[in-house]
């Protein structure tokens, strides 16, 4: 299930895919080391990430970027669990190599589309302040209920 979501003049393409066997290893690597654009700082081992990807209660997104200069590969991961009528973000991060390109908006659009398909009334996330993720503190969207811990 590969959804091409956007084309900019300076991007060849941005793709969001669900977590699968082909991208699981790279997603787990990002989860283990990304600090700057990371809402919670949670670290999930690869077997746990694989379990989330196989569980129908979870929405998983893996973002890949190719621009006119390079194929940057997988640069974003979002993991969200449906809890009743809410879709709750467990983990959301972007590689420091692509910060400032507004790719979080692309991932948010994908999350909101998933919430609509699931008939969720709300989308929620938690922001956990960490020494290196202050740039994520002000990320807010009208439909995304963000709580700071």
Buried (B, 14 or more C-beta within 10 A) or exposed (E): EEBEBBEEEEBEBBBBBBBBEEBBEBBBBBBEEBEBBBBBBBEBEBEEBBEBBEEEEBBBBBBBBBBEEEEBBBBBBBBBBBEEEBBBBBBBBBBBEBBEBEBBEBBBBBBBBBBEEBEBEBBBBBBBEBEEBEEBEEBEBEEBBBEEE
